Amino acid sequence: MFTAYAVVGILLALALTASAVFTLRRNEQVVANMRKVRVPEAWLPRLAALKAAGAVGLMAGLWIAPLGVAAAVGVTLYFIGAVISHVRVKDYELAPAAVLALLAAAALVLRVLA
């Protein structure tokens, strides 16, 4: 189980890191997507920080299990919130957020069982 967590956790951490960088750099697609779901631009640095913290926590979770569990819980909740934000405004292009929510939930289950 630990190896499975390591693979999922590392892949998810890489995706979170890339997303945090794109969010901080105010990538056109990211900003357009945030506008579509009515997220204020002032929130972008905070959301990027949450993604970066999740990535760091998932990586730290390779050595310190409670940090991995806490990070996986936080990332799962973050992306559940993203899915809800899309549904709330009737934007059904939510596959990326849904996939990341499922990956985060998988990381959580795998870290708890490892």
C-alpha positions in Angstrom: 0.0 0.0 0.0 2.8 2.4 0.7 4.2 2.1 -2.8 0.7 2.9 -4.2 0.5 5.9 -1.9 3.9 7.1 -3.0 3.0 6.9 -6.7 -0.4 8.6 -6.3 1.0 11.1 -3.8 3.9 12.1 -5.9 1.8 12.4 -9.1 -0.8 14.5 -7.2 1.9 16.7 -5.7 3.3 17.3 -9.1 -0.1 18.3 -10.4 -0.7 20.6 -7.4 2.6 22.2 -7.9 2.0 22.9 -11.5 -1.5 24.2 -10.7 -0.1 26.5 -8.0 2.5 28.0 -10.3 -0.1 28.6 -13.1 -2.4 30.2 -10.5 0.3 32.4 -9.1 1.4 33.5 -12.6 -2.3 34.2 -13.4 -2.3 31.9 -16.5 -5.1 33.0 -18.8 -6.9 29.6 -18.7 -6.8 29.5 -14.9 -8.0 33.1 -14.5 -10.8 32.5 -17.1 -11.8 29.3 -15.3 -11.9 31.0 -11.9 -14.0 33.8 -13.3 -16.4 31.3 -14.8 -17.0 29.8 -11.3 -17.1 33.3 -9.8 -13.9 33.1 -7.7 -12.6 36.6 -7.0 -9.1 37.3 -8.4 -8.0 38.4 -5.0 -8.3 34.8 -3.8 -5.8 33.4 -6.4 -2.7 33.7 -4.2 -4.5 32.0 -1.3 -5.7 29.2 -3.5 -2.2 28.8 -4.9 -0.8 28.6 -1.4 -3.3 25.9 -0.4 -2.3 23.9 -3.5 1.4 24.3 -2.7 0.8 23.4 1.0 -1.1 20.3 -0.2 1.8 19.3 -2.4 4.4 19.7 0.4 2.1 17.8 2.8 1.7 14.9 0.4 5.5 14.7 0.0 6.1 15.0 3.7 3.6 12.2 4.1 6.0 9.8 2.6 8.0 10.0 5.9 5.4 11.3 8.4 2.1 9.5 8.0 -0.1 12.0 9.9 1.1 14.8 7.6 0.2 12.8 4.5 -3.2 12.0 5.9 -3.9 15.7 6.8 -2.7 16.9 3.4 -4.8 14.3 1.6 -7.9 15.3 3.6 -7.2 19.0 2.8 -6.6 18.4 -0.9 -9.7 16.2 -1.1 -11.8 18.9 0.5 -10.3 21.6 -1.7 -11.3 19.7 -4.9 -14.7 18.8 -3.6 -15.2 22.5 -3.1 -14.0 23.1 -6.7 -16.5 20.6 -8.0 -19.3 22.2 -6.0 -18.2 25.6 -7.3 -18.6 24.4 -10.9 -22.0 22.8 -10.3 -23.2 25.9 -8.4 -22.8 28.0 -11.5 -24.0 25.2 -13.8 -20.6 24.8 -15.4 -20.2 21.1 -16.1 -16.6 21.3 -17.3 -15.6 19.9 -14.0 -13.6 16.8 -15.1 -10.2 18.1 -14.0 -11.5 19.0 -10.5 -13.4 15.7 -10.2 -10.4 13.7 -11.2 -8.1 15.5 -8.8 -10.7 15.0 -6.0 -10.7 11.3 -6.7 -6.9 11.1 -6.8 -6.8 13.0 -3.5 -9.3 10.6 -1.9 -7.3 7.7 -3.2 -4.1 9.2 -1.7 -6.0 9.5 1.6 -7.2 5.9 1.6 -3.9 4.6 0.6 -2.0 6.6 3.2 -4.4 5.5 6.0 -4.0 1.8 4.9 -0.2 2.0 4.5 
